[in-house]
Amino acid sequence: MSDSEDQNKTSKLWGGRFSEATNEFVQRFSASVSFDQRLYKYDIEGSIAHAKMLAKIGVLNSEELQKIESGLESILSEITEGEFYWSIELEDVHMNIETALIAKIGDIGKKLHTGRSRNDQVATDIRLFVRDEIDSICKLIKKVQKAFVNLAEREAATIFPGSTHLQPAQPVSFGHHMLAWFEMLDRDYERFQDCRKRVNKSPLGAAALAGTTFPIDREYTAKLLGFDAPTNNSLDSVSDRDFAIELAATGSLLMTHLSRFSEELVLWTSAQFNYIELPDRFCTGSSIMPQKKNPDVPELVRGKTGRVVGHLNSLLNLMKSQPLAYNKDNQEDKEPLFDLVDTVKDCLFAYSEMIPAIICNKEAMLAATQKGFATATDLADYLVKKGLPFRDAHEVVGKSVSFAIKQRVGLAELSLEKLQEFSKLIEADVFDVLTLEGSINARDHLGGTAPAQVKTAIMNARTLLSSR
């Protein structure tokens, strides 16, 4: 065996069992430090908590604890300042930090791994990471929600063509439409908070899979790390990635909502709709067509949704055939997880900046609403209130619309005499409900589109956001 091979073998903190060096390809293939170094802060945080617990049960004395803590804090500073060398030979973030600690403080550093394994160590690190990312995502959700509320308040009385099947349906307040997105994001916020409850359990102390023979205090480390409690089963503790999958599922649903909104923005900014305009700073041009102004941000958010959903699928497939307990497969959880949270946060940030800058073309919205017989349902409701059964009223209005289409006019443009040909119940007050303003104002109930209800909903939304 060459000197370099012997050095490779003995540099492994687990190398005592082995008689030859790790194959160079296997070393590169199995190493995760290129991406899991991102967990350095959590790894050090967990190690300090573990060291304090070891001192509490008498495995470390106070001087040893002090040296381990100061050594780890020094390493944290080196990493933060970009002065730490990450070695692929040391495989992962855990071995890199532990090896650096031993080099810095000597044999005392070798005591740190007492009563734990990389299996419960990485499970703890990932939970700490996910917990922080959930908090960051929730802050961004609130920022986007606030942007929707502000836009809704600005456009509470703006008439907008509500649609089903992308066809004109009924007039609504544009502010009411924006608050629909607020509600979706509110459910997303609650789902992330619910997910956080299951994330916030400490696996530290489960060791490799069966626990440890040392009299560890798992409640103590859980408290030090801000967890609600320790996990209950050592086998499940080291092999569980449900929390990561749940985060991915919650993130996928959030991105689905953002993608639906993106689709609306792409449509609304087109020349065919022309309902809104996005500022130039959120758009790009064409390399060949000088007139183009492309809504790249919404299109990218729509596209990145597939990326996030793909990560959910990856994590599900990663776990589907694993026996208990920990398996090396789980190393593959980090890259999709890291990219997922980065993508979700980037998309939320983009919309938190872009939504306040949306400019409404109220004239185009009004014109579109006037074209689609959007008050037809109001006429049917009017007839029902006059005593006509709804199905009969539906037929009367259908015939009225058919006639108006042939005449190329709106319902409100038909004369009273003409309308009375379809039903004698129609009187002069019918025109109060055939106007767009009358239609919107008439829906003055909880959840309705009347501007008065929109203003109440805005007030309630602000109260909710301020309580979080």
C-alpha positions in Angstrom: 0.0 0.0 0.0 1.4 3.4 -1.0 1.8 6.2 1.6 -1.0 8.2 -0.1 -3.4 5.2 0.1 -2.5 4.6 3.7 -3.1 8.3 4.5 -6.5 8.0 2.7 -7.5 5.1 4.8 -6.4 6.4 8.1 -7.9 9.9 7.5 -11.3 8.3 7.7 -12.7 8.6 11.2 -14.4 5.2 10.6 -11.3 3.7 8.9 -10.2 1.2 11.7 -12.2 -1.7 10.2 -10.7 -1.3 6.7 -7.5 -2.6 5.3 -7.4 -0.6 2.0 -8.2 2.9 0.8 -11.6 3.8 -0.6 -11.7 3.6 -4.4 -11.2 7.0 -5.8 -14.5 6.8 -7.8 -16.4 5.5 -4.8 -15.0 8.3 -2.7 -16.3 10.9 -5.2 -19.5 9.0 -5.9 -20.5 8.7 -2.2 -19.3 12.1 -0.9 -22.0 14.6 -0.1 -19.9 17.5 1.2 -20.3 19.5 -2.0 -23.9 20.1 -1.1 -24.5 19.1 2.6 -21.9 21.7 3.7 -24.9 24.0 3.6 -25.9 22.4 6.9 -22.8 23.5 8.7 -24.6 26.0 11.1 -27.0 23.3 12.2 -24.4 20.7 12.5 -22.4 22.9 14.8 -25.5 24.0 16.7 -26.4 20.3 17.3 -22.9 19.4 18.3 -22.7 22.1 20.9 -26.1 20.9 22.4 -24.8 17.4 22.4 -21.6 18.4 24.1 -23.5 20.2 26.8 -25.6 17.1 27.4 -22.4 15.0 27.6 -21.1 17.4 30.3 -24.4 17.2 32.1 -24.2 13.4 32.4 -20.5 13.4 33.3 -18.9 12.2 30.0 -17.2 15.6 29.6 -15.8 17.8 32.3 -16.3 21.6 32.3 -12.9 22.3 30.8 -13.4 19.8 28.0 -16.8 21.2 27.2 -15.4 24.7 27.1 -12.7 23.6 24.6 -15.2 21.8 22.4 -17.6 24.8 22.4 -14.8 27.3 21.6 -13.4 25.0 18.9 -16.7 24.6 17.2 -17.4 28.4 17.4 -14.0 29.0 15.8 -14.8 26.6 13.0 -18.2 28.3 12.5 -16.4 31.6 12.2 -14.0 30.2 9.6 -16.8 28.7 7.5 -18.8 32.0 7.7 -15.8 34.0 6.6 -15.0 31.5 3.8 -11.7 30.3 5.3 -12.6 26.7 5.9 -11.3 24.0 3.7 -13.9 21.4 2.7 -12.4 18.0 1.9 -14.1 15.5 -0.3 -12.0 12.7 1.3 -13.9 13.4 4.5 -17.2 12.7 2.8 -19.7 15.0 4.4 -20.2 18.1 6.5 -20.2 16.1 9.8 -16.8 14.5 9.2 -15.2 17.7 7.9 -16.2 19.6 11.0 -15.3 16.9 13.5 -11.9 16.3 11.9 -11.3 20.1 12.0 -12.3 20.1 15.7 -9.9 17.3 16.5 -7.1 19.1 14.6 -7.8 22.3 16.5 -8.2 21.0 20.2 -6.7 17.5 20.1 -8.0 14.3 21.5 -10.7 16.0 23.5 -12.5 16.5 20.2 -12.7 12.8 19.7 -15.1 12.6 22.7 -17.7 14.7 21.0 -19.2 11.7 19.0 -19.9 9.7 22.2 -23.5 8.6 22.3 -24.5 9.7 18.8 -24.1 8.6 15.1 -24.0 10.4 11.9 -27.5 9.0 11.4 -29.2 10.9 14.2 -26.8 13.8 13.6 -27.9 14.4 10.0 -31.6 13.8 10.9 -31.2 16.5 13.5 -29.4 18.9 11.1 -32.1 18.5 8.4 -34.9 19.1 10.9 -33.2 22.3 12.1 -32.7 23.4 8.5 -36.3 22.7 7.5 -37.7 24.5 10.6 -35.7 27.6 9.7 -36.8 27.4 6.0 -40.5 27.1 7.0 -40.1 30.2 9.1 -38.6 32.0 6.1 -41.2 30.8 3.7 -44.0 31.9 6.0 -42.6 35.4 6.3 -42.5 35.6 2.5 -46.1 34.3 2.3 -47.2 37.0 4.6 -45.4 39.6 2.5 -47.2 38.4 -0.7 -50.5 38.3 1.2 -50.0 41.9 2.2 -49.3 42.9 -1.4 -52.6 41.2 -2.5 -54.5 43.1 0.3 -53.0 46.4 -0.7 -53.8 45.8 -4.4 -57.3 44.7 -3.4 -57.9 47.9 -1.4 -56.7 50.0 -4.3 -59.1 48.3 -6.7 -62.0 47.4 -4.5 -64.5 49.1 -6.7 -62.8 48.3 -10.1 -65.2 46.2 -12.2 -63.6 43.0 -13.6 -65.0 40.3 -15.8 -65.3 37.2 -13.6 -65.2 34.0 -15.6 -65.7 30.3 -15.6 -64.2 28.1 -18.3 -62.3 31.3 -19.2 -65.7 32.6 -20.5 -67.4 35.8 -19.3 -69.6 34.8 -16.3 -70.4 37.6 -13.8 -69.0 41.0 -12.9 -66.8 41.0 -9.8 -64.6 43.5 -8.1 -61.0 43.2 -9.1 -60.2 43.6 -5.4 -62.4 40.6 -4.6 -60.5 38.6 -7.3 -57.2 39.5 -5.6 -58.4 38.4 -2.2 -59.1 35.0 -3.6 -55.3 34.6 -3.9 -54.9 35.9 -0.4 -57.2 33.0 0.8 -55.2 30.4 -1.1 -51.9 31.6 0.4 -53.5 31.7 3.8 -54.2 28.0 3.6 -50.6 27.5 2.4 -49.4 29.4 5.5 -51.5 27.2 7.8 -50.2 24.0 6.1 -46.6 25.1 6.6 -47.3 25.9 10.2 -48.9 22.5 10.6 -45.9 20.8 8.9 -43.6 22.7 11.3 -45.2 20.9 14.3 -44.1 17.5 13.0 -40.7 18.8 11.9 -40.0 20.2 15.4 -39.1 16.9 17.1 -35.5 16.0 18.0 -34.0 12.7 16.8 -30.7 13.5 18.5 -29.8 10.6 20.8 -31.3 7.9 18.6 -27.7 7.1 17.5 -27.2 4.7 14.6 -30.6 3.0 15.0 -31.0 1.5 18.5 -30.2 4.3 20.9 -27.0 4.3 23.0 -25.8 2.6 26.2 -24.9 6.0 27.7 -27.3 7.7 30.1 -28.1 10.5 27.7 -30.7 13.2 28.3 -32.7 13.6 25.1 -35.2 16.0 26.6 -32.3 18.3 27.5 -30.8 18.4 24.0 -34.3 18.8 22.5 -34.9 21.9 24.7 -31.4 23.4 23.9 -32.2 23.1 20.2 -35.7 24.6 20.5 -37.5 21.3 19.7 -40.9 20.6 21.2 -39.9 17.1 22.3 -37.6 14.2 21.3 -38.8 11.7 18.8 -40.2 8.5 20.3 -38.6 5.6 18.4 -34.9 5.3 17.6 -35.4 3.3 14.4 -38.0 5.8 13.0 -35.9 8.7 14.2 -33.0 8.1 11.9 -34.9 6.8 8.9 -37.9 9.2 8.9 -38.0 11.7 6.0 -41.8 12.3 6.2 -41.2 15.8 7.3 -39.1 16.6 4.2 -41.8 15.0 1.9 -44.5 17.0 3.7 -42.6 20.2 3.2 -42.2 19.3 -0.5 -45.9 18.5 -0.8 -46.9 21.8 1.0 -44.4 23.7 -1.2 -45.8 22.0 -4.3 -49.4 23.1 -3.5 -48.1 26.7 -2.8 -46.4 26.7 -6.1 -49.5 25.4 -7.8 -51.3 28.4 -6.5 -48.6 30.8 -7.7 -48.6 29.0 -11.1 -52.4 29.6 -11.4 -51.9 33.3 -10.6 -49.0 33.4 -13.1 -51.2 32.0 -15.8 -53.7 34.9 -15.2 -50.9 37.5 -15.3 -49.6 36.0 -18.6 -53.2 36.2 -20.1 -54.0 39.6 -18.6 -50.8 41.3 -19.9 -51.4 40.0 -23.5 -52.7 42.3 -26.2 -55.8 40.1 -26.5 -56.8 40.9 -22.8 -54.8 44.0 -21.9 -56.2 44.0 -18.4 -53.0 44.9 -16.6 -49.5 46.1 -17.2 -46.3 45.0 -15.5 -43.5 47.5 -15.0 -40.5 47.1 -17.4 -38.2 46.0 -14.6 -40.2 42.7 -14.3 -40.3 42.0 -18.1 -37.8 41.3 -20.9 -37.8 42.0 -24.6 -37.2 39.9 -27.7 -33.9 39.6 -29.5 -35.6 39.9 -32.9 -39.0 41.6 -32.3 -38.5 45.1 -31.0 -42.1 45.6 -30.0 -42.2 42.6 -27.5 -42.5 43.0 -23.7 -42.6 39.5 -22.3 -43.9 38.6 -18.8 -40.9 36.4 -18.0 -41.3 36.4 -14.2 -44.8 34.9 -14.2 -43.7 32.5 -16.9 -40.7 31.4 -14.9 -42.8 30.9 -11.7 -45.2 28.8 -13.8 -42.3 26.8 -15.1 -40.5 26.4 -11.7 -43.7 24.8 -10.3 -42.9 21.7 -12.3 -39.4 21.7 -10.8 -40.8 21.8 -7.2 -43.4 19.1 -8.0 -40.6 17.1 -9.5 -38.6 17.3 -6.2 -41.7 16.0 -4.3 -41.8 13.1 -6.7 -38.1 12.5 -6.2 -38.4 12.4 -2.4 -41.4 10.0 -2.6 -39.5 7.6 -4.8 -36.4 7.9 -2.7 -38.3 6.6 0.3 -40.7 4.1 -1.2 -38.6 0.9 -1.0 -36.3 1.6 2.0 -36.3 -0.9 4.8 -35.6 0.2 8.4 -33.4 1.9 9.5 -31.0 4.4 7.9 -29.8 3.7 4.3 -27.3 5.6 2.2 -30.2 6.4 -0.2 -31.2 9.2 2.2 -28.1 11.1 1.2 -30.1 11.9 -2.0 -32.7 13.8 0.0 -30.7 17.0 0.4 -30.3 18.3 -3.1 -34.0 18.2 -4.0 -34.8 19.6 -0.6 -32.3 22.5 -0.9 -33.4 23.4 -4.4 -37.1 23.1 -3.5 -36.9 25.7 -0.6 -34.7 28.0 -2.7 -37.1 27.9 -5.6 -40.2 28.5 -3.4 -38.6 31.4 -1.6 -37.4 33.0 -4.9 -40.9 32.8 -6.4 -42.5 34.3 -3.3 -40.0 37.1 -3.2 -40.5 37.8 -6.9 -44.3 38.2 -6.4 -43.9 40.2 -3.2 -42.0 42.8 -5.3 -44.1 42.6 -8.4 -47.7 42.6 -7.2 -47.5 46.1 -5.7 -46.4 47.3 -9.1 -49.3 45.9 -11.1 -51.1 48.6 -13.1 -54.8 48.0 -13.9 -56.3 49.0 -17.2 -59.8 49.7 -15.9 -61.2 50.7 -19.2 -60.2 47.3 -20.8 -61.6 45.4 -17.8 -64.9 47.3 -18.0 -65.2 46.9 -21.8 -64.6 43.1 -21.4 -67.2 42.9 -18.7 -69.8 44.7 -20.8 -69.4 42.2 -23.7 -70.2 39.0 -22.0 -73.8 39.3 -20.8 -72.4 39.2 -17.3 -75.6 40.4 -15.7 -77.7 37.5 -17.1 -77.8 35.8 -13.8 -79.0 39.0 -12.1 -81.9 39.1 -14.5 -82.8 35.5 -13.6 -82.6 36.3 -9.9 -84.8 39.4 -10.5 -87.5 37.2 -12.1 -87.3 34.6 -9.3 -87.8 37.4 -6.8 -90.9 38.3 -8.8 -92.3 34.8 -8.3 -91.0 32.9 -11.4 -89.5 29.5 -10.7 -85.7 29.5 -11.3 -85.7 27.1 -14.1 -88.4 29.1 -15.9 -86.4 32.3 -15.2 -83.3 30.6 -16.6 -85.1 29.8 -19.9 -86.5 33.4 -20.2 -83.0 34.9 -19.7 -81.5 32.4 -22.2 -84.0 33.6 -24.8 -83.3 37.2 -24.0 -79.6 36.7 -24.4 -80.0 34.8 -27.6 -82.0 37.7 -29.0 -79.4 40.3 -27.8 -76.6 38.3 -29.4 -78.4 38.5 -32.8 -79.0 42.2 -32.3 -75.4 42.6 -31.2 -76.4 44.6 -28.1 -76.2 44.0 -24.3 -79.1 43.1 -22.1 -79.2 46.6 -20.6 -79.5 48.0 -24.1 -82.8 46.2 -24.8 -85.9 48.3 -24.3 -88.3 47.6 -21.5 -90.9 46.7 -24.1 -88.6 44.2 -25.7 -87.7 42.6 -22.4 -91.4 42.3 -21.5 -91.9 40.2 -24.6 -89.9 37.5 -22.8 -91.7 37.9 -19.5 -94.5 40.2 -18.3 -93.0 40.2 -14.8 -90.2 42.5 -16.0 -90.8 46.1 -15.0 -88.9 49.4 -15.2 -86.8 48.6 -12.1 -85.1 45.8 -14.1 -82.4 48.2 -15.2 -81.2 48.6 -11.7 -80.0 45.0 -11.8 -78.8 45.0 -15.4 -76.0 47.5 -14.7 -72.6 46.2 -13.8 -72.4 48.4 -10.7 -75.8 47.2 -9.6 -74.8 43.5 -10.1 -71.7 43.8 -7.9 -73.4 45.9 -5.2 -76.2 43.4 -5.0 -73.9 40.6 -3.8 -73.5 42.2 -0.4 -73.0 39.2 1.9 -70.1 37.4 3.5 -67.8 36.2 0.8 -69.6 38.3 -1.8 -68.0 40.7 -4.3 -69.8 43.9 -3.2 -67.2 46.6 -2.6 -68.6 47.0 1.0 -67.8 43.3 1.6 -64.4 43.6 -0.1 -63.5 46.4 2.3 -64.6 44.3 5.3 -62.6 41.3 4.0 -59.5 43.6 3.6 -59.9 44.8 7.2 -60.2 41.2 8.4 -57.1 40.2 6.4 -55.0 43.0 7.9 -56.1 42.0 11.4 -55.1 38.4 10.6 -51.7 39.3 9.2 -50.9 41.6 12.2 -51.7 38.7 14.6 -49.0 36.5 13.1 
